[in-house]
Amino acid sequence: MQIWCNEQWYDLENAPSSLLDRGSILGLGLFETLLACDGRPVFLERHLARLQSACNRLNWQISYPEFSKIIPALLAKNHLTLGPARLRITVTAGSGPLNDIQLGTDWKIWMSAQPLSQTPASVTALLSPWPRNENSPLVGLKCASYAENLLALDHARRLGFAETLFLNTAGHLCEAATANLFLVKNGVLFTPSLASGCLPGIAREMILEIANHHRIEARECILTQEDLANADEVFTTSSIRGVQTISKVADQSFQAAAITSRLREFWIVEASN
Protein backbone atom coordinates (compact mmCIF):
# COMPACT_ATOMS: atom_id res chain seq x y z
CA MET A 1 0.00 0.00 0.00
CA GLN A 2 1.17 3.50 -0.87
CA ILE A 3 0.29 6.42 1.39
CA TRP A 4 0.81 10.16 1.05
CA CYS A 5 2.21 12.09 4.04
CA ASN A 6 3.39 15.71 4.25
CA GLU A 7 3.91 16.04 0.49
CA GLN A 8 5.77 12.73 0.16
CA TRP A 9 4.89 9.22 -1.02
CA TYR A 10 5.74 6.16 1.09
CA ASP A 11 5.18 2.45 1.18
CA LEU A 12 3.07 1.77 4.25
CA GLU A 13 5.86 -0.11 6.02
CA ASN A 14 8.21 2.85 5.54
CA ALA A 15 5.76 5.56 6.55
CA PRO A 16 7.17 8.17 8.95
CA SER A 17 5.89 7.85 12.48
CA SER A 18 6.83 8.91 15.98
CA LEU A 19 6.16 7.05 19.20
CA LEU A 20 5.71 10.48 20.80
CA ASP A 21 3.06 11.72 18.36
CA ARG A 22 0.12 12.76 20.54
CA GLY A 23 -2.19 11.50 17.82
CA SER A 24 -0.91 7.99 18.57
CA ILE A 25 -0.52 8.12 22.34
CA LEU A 26 -3.43 10.45 23.22
CA GLY A 27 -5.77 10.34 20.25
CA LEU A 28 -5.07 14.02 19.59
CA GLY A 29 -5.90 13.96 15.93
CA LEU A 30 -8.70 14.49 13.43
CA PHE A 31 -9.73 12.47 10.43
CA GLU A 32 -12.15 12.27 7.54
CA THR A 33 -13.27 9.07 5.87
CA LEU A 34 -14.70 9.50 2.41
CA LEU A 35 -15.82 7.45 -0.50
CA ALA A 36 -14.11 7.33 -3.87
CA CYS A 37 -15.84 5.98 -6.98
CA ASP A 38 -13.90 5.07 -10.11
CA GLY A 39 -10.91 7.18 -9.08
CA ARG A 40 -12.94 10.21 -8.00
CA PRO A 41 -13.52 11.41 -4.41
CA VAL A 42 -17.17 11.86 -3.45
CA PHE A 43 -18.24 15.11 -1.68
CA LEU A 44 -14.58 16.06 -1.14
CA GLU A 45 -15.28 19.76 -0.57
CA ARG A 46 -17.81 18.99 2.17
CA HIS A 47 -15.36 16.72 3.96
CA LEU A 48 -12.58 19.29 3.74
CA ALA A 49 -14.92 21.98 5.07
CA ARG A 50 -15.77 19.81 8.07
CA LEU A 51 -12.09 19.06 8.67
CA GLN A 52 -11.30 22.79 8.49
CA SER A 53 -14.05 23.56 10.97
CA ALA A 54 -12.64 20.97 13.38
CA CYS A 55 -9.12 22.38 13.00
CA ASN A 56 -10.46 25.85 13.73
CA ARG A 57 -12.01 24.61 16.97
CA LEU A 58 -8.61 23.30 18.05
CA ASN A 59 -6.86 26.43 16.79
CA TRP A 60 -4.80 24.36 14.38
CA GLN A 61 -3.48 26.45 11.52
CA ILE A 62 -3.05 24.06 8.61
CA SER A 63 -2.38 24.65 4.95
CA TYR A 64 -4.04 21.94 2.91
CA PRO A 65 -2.40 20.45 -0.16
CA GLU A 66 -4.21 20.10 -3.49
CA PHE A 67 -6.24 17.06 -2.56
CA SER A 68 -8.07 17.18 -5.87
CA LYS A 69 -4.76 16.27 -7.56
CA ILE A 70 -3.29 14.04 -4.86
CA ILE A 71 -6.32 11.79 -4.42
CA PRO A 72 -6.45 10.54 -8.05
CA ALA A 73 -2.71 9.82 -7.84
CA LEU A 74 -3.15 7.98 -4.53
CA LEU A 75 -5.95 5.85 -5.97
CA ALA A 76 -3.89 5.09 -9.07
CA LYS A 77 -0.83 4.08 -7.04
CA ASN A 78 -3.00 1.66 -5.08
CA HIS A 79 -4.80 0.30 -8.18
CA LEU A 80 -8.16 1.64 -7.03
CA THR A 81 -9.32 3.59 -10.08
CA LEU A 82 -12.29 1.29 -10.77
CA GLY A 83 -15.15 0.75 -8.36
CA PRO A 84 -15.51 2.02 -4.80
CA ALA A 85 -12.65 2.74 -2.40
CA ARG A 86 -12.24 4.10 1.10
CA LEU A 87 -10.14 7.24 1.54
CA ARG A 88 -8.92 8.53 4.88
CA ILE A 89 -7.37 11.92 5.58
CA THR A 90 -5.73 12.16 9.00
CA VAL A 91 -4.16 15.06 10.87
CA THR A 92 -2.12 14.28 14.00
CA ALA A 93 -0.77 16.83 16.46
CA GLY A 94 2.79 15.52 16.53
CA SER A 95 4.94 15.54 19.65
CA GLY A 96 4.65 18.10 22.41
CA PRO A 97 3.75 18.61 26.07
CA LEU A 98 0.87 16.46 27.26
CA ASN A 99 -0.88 19.54 28.64
CA ASP A 100 -0.76 21.35 25.28
CA ILE A 101 -3.16 20.61 22.42
CA GLN A 102 -1.42 22.77 19.82
CA LEU A 103 0.38 21.34 16.82
CA GLY A 104 3.98 20.31 17.32
CA THR A 105 6.62 21.06 14.73
CA ASP A 106 6.39 17.43 13.55
CA TRP A 107 2.62 17.36 13.04
CA LYS A 108 1.46 15.26 10.11
CA ILE A 109 -1.26 15.18 7.53
CA TRP A 110 -1.50 11.91 5.69
CA MET A 111 -3.85 10.01 3.44
CA SER A 112 -4.51 6.36 2.66
CA ALA A 113 -6.73 4.48 0.23
CA GLN A 114 -8.10 0.96 0.58
CA PRO A 115 -10.47 -1.25 -1.41
CA LEU A 116 -14.07 -1.27 -0.26
CA SER A 117 -16.10 -4.45 -0.03
CA GLN A 118 -19.78 -4.49 -0.88
CA THR A 119 -21.99 -2.99 1.82
CA PRO A 120 -24.97 -5.07 2.99
CA ALA A 121 -28.31 -3.39 2.32
CA SER A 122 -29.42 -3.92 5.91
CA VAL A 123 -27.94 -4.65 9.34
CA THR A 124 -29.18 -5.37 12.84
CA ALA A 125 -28.47 -3.11 15.80
CA LEU A 126 -28.48 -3.01 19.57
CA LEU A 127 -28.74 -0.06 21.95
CA SER A 128 -25.40 0.62 23.59
CA PRO A 129 -25.30 0.28 27.38
CA TRP A 130 -23.01 3.34 27.45
CA PRO A 131 -24.46 6.81 26.78
CA ARG A 132 -22.97 9.43 24.51
CA ASN A 133 -22.00 12.62 26.35
CA GLU A 134 -23.74 15.42 24.47
CA ASN A 135 -21.80 17.96 26.57
CA SER A 136 -18.36 16.56 25.74
CA PRO A 137 -15.81 19.02 24.29
CA LEU A 138 -15.34 16.48 21.49
CA VAL A 139 -18.93 16.79 20.26
CA GLY A 140 -18.95 17.49 16.54
CA LEU A 141 -15.31 16.51 16.04
CA LYS A 142 -14.33 13.44 14.05
CA CYS A 143 -11.58 12.74 16.52
CA ALA A 144 -8.88 10.06 16.37
CA SER A 145 -9.87 9.05 19.92
CA TYR A 146 -12.30 6.39 18.68
CA ALA A 147 -11.99 3.63 21.26
CA GLU A 148 -15.39 4.39 22.83
CA ASN A 149 -17.11 3.72 19.52
CA LEU A 150 -15.14 0.55 18.90
CA LEU A 151 -15.83 -0.88 22.36
CA ALA A 152 -19.56 -0.25 21.99
CA LEU A 153 -19.54 -1.77 18.51
CA ASP A 154 -17.62 -4.80 19.75
CA HIS A 155 -20.17 -5.26 22.55
CA ALA A 156 -23.01 -5.34 20.02
CA ARG A 157 -21.19 -7.73 17.68
CA ARG A 158 -20.42 -10.15 20.49
CA LEU A 159 -24.18 -10.34 21.05
CA GLY A 160 -24.85 -11.02 17.37
CA PHE A 161 -25.63 -7.50 16.10
CA ALA A 162 -23.76 -5.57 13.43
CA GLU A 163 -24.28 -2.02 14.73
CA THR A 164 -24.81 -0.18 18.00
CA LEU A 165 -27.04 2.83 18.66
CA PHE A 166 -26.19 5.42 21.30
CA LEU A 167 -28.53 7.28 23.58
CA ASN A 168 -27.10 10.42 25.15
CA THR A 169 -26.96 11.19 28.86
CA ALA A 170 -30.46 12.72 28.65
CA GLY A 171 -31.81 9.42 27.33
CA HIS A 172 -32.38 10.76 23.80
CA LEU A 173 -31.37 9.00 20.61
CA CYS A 174 -28.02 10.19 19.29
CA GLU A 175 -26.26 8.17 16.58
CA ALA A 176 -24.75 4.84 15.63
CA ALA A 177 -21.12 3.92 16.27
CA THR A 178 -20.01 4.87 12.77
CA ALA A 179 -23.09 6.47 11.23
CA ASN A 180 -25.97 8.87 11.78
CA LEU A 181 -29.47 7.67 12.61
CA PHE A 182 -32.80 8.31 10.86
CA LEU A 183 -36.36 7.22 11.62
CA VAL A 184 -39.44 7.34 9.41
CA LYS A 185 -42.95 7.63 10.82
CA ASN A 186 -46.08 8.18 8.71
CA GLY A 187 -43.96 9.29 5.76
CA VAL A 188 -42.02 11.90 7.77
CA LEU A 189 -38.24 11.68 8.15
CA PHE A 190 -36.74 12.27 11.59
CA THR A 191 -33.12 12.49 12.76
CA PRO A 192 -31.57 13.52 16.09
CA SER A 193 -30.59 17.17 16.12
CA LEU A 194 -26.93 18.09 16.48
CA ALA A 195 -27.72 19.10 20.07
CA SER A 196 -28.00 15.36 20.81
CA GLY A 197 -24.22 15.11 20.50
CA CYS A 198 -24.21 13.33 17.16
CA LEU A 199 -21.54 13.96 14.53
CA PRO A 200 -22.55 16.39 11.76
CA GLY A 201 -22.24 13.65 9.17
CA ILE A 202 -21.71 14.49 5.52
CA ALA A 203 -24.18 11.81 4.43
CA ARG A 204 -26.65 13.07 7.06
CA GLU A 205 -26.33 16.56 5.61
CA MET A 206 -26.82 15.25 2.08
CA ILE A 207 -29.89 13.16 2.96
CA LEU A 208 -31.56 16.17 4.59
CA GLU A 209 -30.87 18.22 1.46
CA ILE A 210 -32.10 15.42 -0.80
CA ALA A 211 -35.29 15.05 1.26
CA ASN A 212 -35.94 18.78 1.00
CA HIS A 213 -35.34 18.74 -2.76
CA HIS A 214 -37.77 15.86 -3.26
CA ARG A 215 -40.36 17.32 -0.88
CA ILE A 216 -40.01 14.64 1.77
CA GLU A 217 -40.79 16.26 5.10
CA ALA A 218 -37.72 16.03 7.38
CA ARG A 219 -37.27 17.12 10.98
CA GLU A 220 -34.18 17.44 13.17
CA CYS A 221 -35.43 17.06 16.73
CA ILE A 222 -35.24 15.28 20.08
CA LEU A 223 -36.00 11.58 19.62
CA THR A 224 -36.57 8.96 22.30
CA GLN A 225 -36.57 5.18 22.60
CA GLU A 226 -40.35 5.38 22.26
CA ASP A 227 -39.94 7.11 18.91
CA LEU A 228 -37.61 4.33 17.85
CA ALA A 229 -40.07 1.64 18.95
CA ASN A 230 -42.91 3.33 17.05
CA ALA A 231 -40.95 4.00 13.84
CA ASP A 232 -42.07 2.52 10.53
CA GLU A 233 -38.53 2.52 9.10
CA VAL A 234 -35.06 2.92 10.59
CA PHE A 235 -31.83 3.52 8.69
CA THR A 236 -28.34 4.91 9.12
CA THR A 237 -26.22 7.09 6.87
CA SER A 238 -22.47 7.27 6.40
CA SER A 239 -20.18 8.53 3.67
CA ILE A 240 -18.91 5.01 3.01
CA ARG A 241 -22.11 2.97 3.30
CA GLY A 242 -24.63 5.53 2.16
CA VAL A 243 -28.18 4.69 3.26
CA GLN A 244 -28.29 1.41 5.16
CA THR A 245 -31.49 -0.12 6.53
CA ILE A 246 -31.66 -1.16 10.17
CA SER A 247 -33.75 -4.32 9.92
CA LYS A 248 -33.82 -5.07 13.63
CA VAL A 249 -33.08 -3.28 16.91
CA ALA A 250 -32.75 -5.82 19.71
CA ASP A 251 -35.85 -8.00 19.20
CA GLN A 252 -37.92 -5.49 17.16
CA SER A 253 -37.93 -5.80 13.38
CA PHE A 254 -38.32 -3.01 10.82
CA GLN A 255 -38.89 -2.99 7.07
CA ALA A 256 -37.02 -1.13 4.35
CA ALA A 257 -40.12 0.62 3.04
CA ALA A 258 -40.80 3.43 0.59
CA ILE A 259 -38.90 6.36 2.12
CA THR A 260 -35.69 4.44 2.85
CA SER A 261 -35.67 2.91 -0.63
CA ARG A 262 -36.28 6.25 -2.34
CA LEU A 263 -33.56 8.00 -0.34
CA ARG A 264 -31.09 5.20 -1.08
CA GLU A 265 -31.74 5.60 -4.80
CA PHE A 266 -31.38 9.38 -4.62
CA TRP A 267 -28.15 9.00 -2.61
CA ILE A 268 -26.63 6.67 -5.21
CA VAL A 269 -27.38 9.19 -7.95
CA GLU A 270 -25.83 12.07 -5.97
CA ALA A 271 -22.72 10.05 -5.09
CA SER A 272 -22.27 9.08 -8.72
CA ASN A 273 -22.38 12.64 -10.07
C-alpha positions in Angstrom: 0.0 0.0 0.0 1.2 3.5 -0.9 0.3 6.4 1.4 0.8 10.2 1.1 2.2 12.1 4.0 3.4 15.7 4.3 3.9 16.0 0.5 5.8 12.7 0.2 4.9 9.2 -1.0 5.7 6.2 1.1 5.2 2.4 1.2 3.1 1.8 4.2 5.9 -0.1 6.0 8.2 2.9 5.5 5.8 5.6 6.6 7.2 8.2 9.0 5.9 7.8 12.5 6.8 8.9 16.0 6.2 7.1 19.2 5.7 10.5 20.8 3.1 11.7 18.4 0.1 12.8 20.5 -2.2 11.5 17.8 -0.9 8.0 18.6 -0.5 8.1 22.3 -3.4 10.4 23.2 -5.8 10.3 20.3 -5.1 14.0 19.6 -5.9 14.0 15.9 -8.7 14.5 13.4 -9.7 12.5 10.4 -12.2 12.3 7.5 -13.3 9.1 5.9 -14.7 9.5 2.4 -15.8 7.4 -0.5 -14.1 7.3 -3.9 -15.8 6.0 -7.0 -13.9 5.1 -10.1 -10.9 7.2 -9.1 -12.9 10.2 -8.0 -13.5 11.4 -4.4 -17.2 11.9 -3.4 -18.2 15.1 -1.7 -14.6 16.1 -1.1 -15.3 19.8 -0.6 -17.8 19.0 2.2 -15.4 16.7 4.0 -12.6 19.3 3.7 -14.9 22.0 5.1 -15.8 19.8 8.1 -12.1 19.1 8.7 -11.3 22.8 8.5 -14.1 23.6 11.0 -12.6 21.0 13.4 -9.1 22.4 13.0 -10.5 25.8 13.7 -12.0 24.6 17.0 -8.6 23.3 18.1 -6.9 26.4 16.8 -4.8 24.4 14.4 -3.5 26.5 11.5 -3.1 24.1 8.6 -2.4 24.7 4.9 -4.0 21.9 2.9 -2.4 20.4 -0.2 -4.2 20.1 -3.5 -6.2 17.1 -2.6 -8.1 17.2 -5.9 -4.8 16.3 -7.6 -3.3 14.0 -4.9 -6.3 11.8 -4.4 -6.4 10.5 -8.0 -2.7 9.8 -7.8 -3.2 8.0 -4.5 -6.0 5.9 -6.0 -3.9 5.1 -9.1 -0.8 4.1 -7.0 -3.0 1.7 -5.1 -4.8 0.3 -8.2 -8.2 1.6 -7.0 -9.3 3.6 -10.1 -12.3 1.3 -10.8 -15.2 0.8 -8.4 -15.5 2.0 -4.8 -12.6 2.7 -2.4 -12.2 4.1 1.1 -10.1 7.2 1.5 -8.9 8.5 4.9 -7.4 11.9 5.6 -5.7 12.2 9.0 -4.2 15.1 10.9 -2.1 14.3 14.0 -0.8 16.8 16.5 2.8 15.5 16.5 4.9 15.5 19.7 4.6 18.1 22.4 3.8 18.6 26.1 0.9 16.5 27.3 -0.9 19.5 28.6 -0.8 21.4 25.3 -3.2 20.6 22.4 -1.4 22.8 19.8 0.4 21.3 16.8 4.0 20.3 17.3 6.6 21.1 14.7 6.4 17.4 13.6 2.6 17.4 13.0 1.5 15.3 10.1 -1.3 15.2 7.5 -1.5 11.9 5.7 -3.9 10.0 3.4 -4.5 6.4 2.7 -6.7 4.5 0.2 -8.1 1.0 0.6 -10.5 -1.2 -1.4 -14.1 -1.3 -0.3 -16.1 -4.4 0.0 -19.8 -4.5 -0.9 -22.0 -3.0 1.8 -25.0 -5.1 3.0 -28.3 -3.4 2.3 -29.4 -3.9 5.9 -27.9 -4.6 9.3 -29.2 -5.4 12.8 -28.5 -3.1 15.8 -28.5 -3.0 19.6 -28.7 -0.1 21.9 -25.4 0.6 23.6 -25.3 0.3 27.4 -23.0 3.3 27.5 -24.5 6.8 26.8 -23.0 9.4 24.5 -22.0 12.6 26.3 -23.7 15.4 24.5 -21.8 18.0 26.6 -18.4 16.6 25.7 -15.8 19.0 24.3 -15.3 16.5 21.5 -18.9 16.8 20.3 -19.0 17.5 16.5 -15.3 16.5 16.0 -14.3 13.4 14.0 -11.6 12.7 16.5 -8.9 10.1 16.4 -9.9 9.0 19.9 -12.3 6.4 18.7 -12.0 3.6 21.3 -15.4 4.4 22.8 -17.1 3.7 19.5 -15.1 0.5 18.9 -15.8 -0.9 22.4 -19.6 -0.2 22.0 -19.5 -1.8 18.5 -17.6 -4.8 19.8 -20.2 -5.3 22.6 -23.0 -5.3 20.0 -21.2 -7.7 17.7 -20.4 -10.1 20.5 -24.2 -10.3 21.0 -24.9 -11.0 17.4 -25.6 -7.5 16.1 -23.8 -5.6 13.4 -24.3 -2.0 14.7 -24.8 -0.2 18.0 -27.0 2.8 18.7 -26.2 5.4 21.3 -28.5 7.3 23.6 -27.1 10.4 25.1 -27.0 11.2 28.9 -30.5 12.7 28.7 -31.8 9.4 27.3 -32.4 10.8 23.8 -31.4 9.0 20.6 -28.0 10.2 19.3 -26.3 8.2 16.6 -24.8 4.8 15.6 -21.1 3.9 16.3 -20.0 4.9 12.8 -23.1 6.5 11.2 -26.0 8.9 11.8 -29.5 7.7 12.6 -32.8 8.3 10.9 -36.4 7.2 11.6 -39.4 7.3 9.4 -43.0 7.6 10.8 -46.1 8.2 8.7 -44.0 9.3 5.8 -42.0 11.9 7.8 -38.2 11.7 8.2 -36.7 12.3 11.6 -33.1 12.5 12.8 -31.6 13.5 16.1 -30.6 17.2 16.1 -26.9 18.1 16.5 -27.7 19.1 20.1 -28.0 15.4 20.8 -24.2 15.1 20.5 -24.2 13.3 17.2 -21.5 14.0 14.5 -22.6 16.4 11.8 -22.2 13.7 9.2 -21.7 14.5 5.5 -24.2 11.8 4.4 -26.6 13.1 7.1 -26.3 16.6 5.6 -26.8 15.3 2.1 -29.9 13.2 3.0 -31.6 16.2 4.6 -30.9 18.2 1.5 -32.1 15.4 -0.8 -35.3 15.1 1.3 -35.9 18.8 1.0 -35.3 18.7 -2.8 -37.8 15.9 -3.3 -40.4 17.3 -0.9 -40.0 14.6 1.8 -40.8 16.3 5.1 -37.7 16.0 7.4 -37.3 17.1 11.0 -34.2 17.4 13.2 -35.4 17.1 16.7 -35.2 15.3 20.1 -36.0 11.6 19.6 -36.6 9.0 22.3 -36.6 5.2 22.6 -40.4 5.4 22.3 -39.9 7.1 18.9 -37.6 4.3 17.8 -40.1 1.6 19.0 -42.9 3.3 17.1 -41.0 4.0 13.8 -42.1 2.5 10.5 -38.5 2.5 9.1 -35.1 2.9 10.6 -31.8 3.5 8.7 -28.3 4.9 9.1 -26.2 7.1 6.9 -22.5 7.3 6.4 -20.2 8.5 3.7 -18.9 5.0 3.0 -22.1 3.0 3.3 -24.6 5.5 2.2 -28.2 4.7 3.3 -28.3 1.4 5.2 -31.5 -0.1 6.5 -31.7 -1.2 10.2 -33.7 -4.3 9.9 -33.8 -5.1 13.6 -33.1 -3.3 16.9 -32.7 -5.8 19.7 -35.9 -8.0 19.2 -37.9 -5.5 17.2 -37.9 -5.8 13.4 -38.3 -3.0 10.8 -38.9 -3.0 7.1 -37.0 -1.1 4.4 -40.1 0.6 3.0 -40.8 3.4 0.6 -38.9 6.4 2.1 -35.7 4.4 2.9 -35.7 2.9 -0.6 -36.3 6.3 -2.3 -33.6 8.0 -0.3 -31.1 5.2 -1.1 -31.7 5.6 -4.8 -31.4 9.4 -4.6 -28.1 9.0 -2.6 -26.6 6.7 -5.2 -27.4 9.2 -7.9 -25.8 12.1 -6.0 -22.7 10.0 -5.1 -22.3 9.1 -8.7 -22.4 12.6 -10.1 
